[in-house]
Amino acid sequence: MGSDPDRYEFVCSSCREGVVVDSMVQAELLGRGCLFCRADVAETDFGPVD
């Protein structure tokens, strides 16, 4: 079972909440911040979905 290249596991480095997102939502999070706590989001907050 491989990872889906258009889906990412997001875990906020500030509040530690997590969710699986697609590339469109990833772009929104990078631009607007965490949807849970509004902290800044970095590329390193995203990983592959297993």
Secondary structure as UniProt FT lines:
FT   TURN            5..6
FT   STRAND          7..11
FT   TURN            13..15
FT   STRAND          18..22
FT   HELIX           23..32
FT   TURN            35..37
FT   HELIX           43..45
FT   STRAND          46..48
//
